[in-house]
Amino acid sequence: MPEVSIVLVEPLYDGNIGFTARVMKNFGFTRLVLVNPCPLGDDAVMRASHARDVLDNARWMTVDEVYREFDFVVATTGEVSKSVCTPMRLPYYTPTEVRETVADIDGTVAILFGRENWGLSNEELKRANLICTIPTSEVYPILNLSHAVGILCYELANLPRGTYPLAGPTEMESLYRHLDAFLDRIDHPDFKRENTMILIHRVLGRTKLTTREVSTLHGLMRRTEWHLENKE
Amino acid sequence: MPEVSIVLVEPLYDGNIGFTARVMKNFGFTRLVLVNPCPLGDDAVMRASHARDVLDNARWMTVDEVYREFDFVVATTGEVSKSVCTPMRLPYYTPTEVRETVADIDGTVAILFGRENWGLSNEELKRANLICTIPTSEVYPILNLSHAVGILCYELANLPRGTYPLAGPTEMESLYRHLDAFLDRIDHPDFKRENTMILIHRVLGRTKLTTREVSTLHGLMRRTEWHLENKE
């Protein structure tokens, strides 16, 4: 199975961090990443129970570092923020669909979970390969953080060993830079730019490009650019 | 979808009862049944959060009452007690298989969850239609109670409306009594009796018999009994 890390972005209650460590270990996951968490006190240790090791081995990173290090990043949003219908948060995948999508990835996968009160910011979401929303009741859609993590871990457990070599984050970044420059080249209006780049990000993100495919896309753009030059 | 109730048997920590109420409501379930629970204090109310109504409307029953009232009863066991390999706890179904099995039931379904420390007793398990075990890591298989409930609720959410009319618990009980009497009639040894009856229970339990099928089975046994009489 792909190497899956669970990333908690600015969790507010250390009890939830402890419960997250526990339910991760329950399903065989040990890689916990904490982004600027609340202080870890007795609640964290108590709720982690026999997953103390997961808690102690947690890595502290920034969201930016996560996007730069991991090959495939899934950002989770609640039904609520989904209803705040920005292109940023759509399309969303269910945990089962996420499982199917990452199943064959041979690389590192990070799953981002936002703050208990307002989740992930658009800034934190927009670079994600995939958006995941757990289908919940409209009456009371707010899952406890550790319950949400538990359901993702349950779905992702026992995935077959990945065999799908992904292009790394650096390659993808240079592709996106090339695309951005290409949009300049064809006078794509600035005011539309961000949303267009986000859309491109969503599409290419979930496409799981290989290194070969990335260089082919560069090639196609270079070829187009050459013809644009030589028309003038 | 079938009318699903979550039954907590002698839960030890009221925080888990609160979290259970919350995660139930997150997935649209409102029927909570408590069997001789610990006192419900602030932790229960706090963790229930906006699912206070589920907590307040919880019914108090005995395990025996549950088996007498509900059409289909699923008993959950951990990987651990599964490894205590009694016929009582086998075969076990995964939450996905439980979902598929109860999907078309038009009746009442109860899902039993045992105590945090040692789960359900054999006595509490043996009358169940189905045994369910959530596949977990061997390293740390003990799920928090509310995480286990959450995963079952997540799987069972959004089930289609059931269309499969089940024979009620009373009809099934009389069938099992008839079968037991029939075993007497064919001199089935007492020392094997309990395990045999449990096996029959497991088989007919998951078969989801209709009223018609139950009476047919009675008929077949009566016919056999008649021939047994008239041979002598």
Interface residues (C-beta under 8 A of the other chain):
Chain A: F19 R22 V23 K25 N26 F27 G28 R47 S49 H50 A51 I134 P135 T136 S137 V139 Y140 P141 I142 L143 N144 S146 H147 G150 I151 Y154 A157 N158
Chain B: F19 R22 V23 K25 N26 F27 G28 R47 S49 H50 A51 I134 P135 T136 S137 V139 Y140 P141 I142 L143 N144 S146 H147 G150 I151 Y154 A157 N158
